[in-house]
């Protein structure tokens, strides 16, 4: 499938460059001086040169190839298996929960004493 993708992509790029070159080389229909001053034949549907010459036919063929390779590349891009888009999608879930840890209290040497309550008669309060 990778070779097919490379072949279609190469054909696509070459067809695109060919279209660019042919369009830039073609002579526009309205570029004649006669068209600017009301030449009737050059303003018709196909122009004064006829329905199609070599360059316009080649442009049409390359445009068809470009269109077909675009469809082929779109098909190849959507038919591939998609990779996971997130790190969390690739995470392996745990199969069983971990065993609970039992906590055994350790007896201390002396019991902890609460701090002594402050004297209710405080003499250091300023008046």
Secondary structure, DSSP 8 states (H G I E B T S, - for coil): -HHHHHHHHHHHHHHHHHHHHHHHHS--GGGSHHHHTT-TTTTSSS-TT-S--HHHHHHHHHHHHHHHHHHHHHHHHHHS----SSHHHH----SS------------SS---------SS------
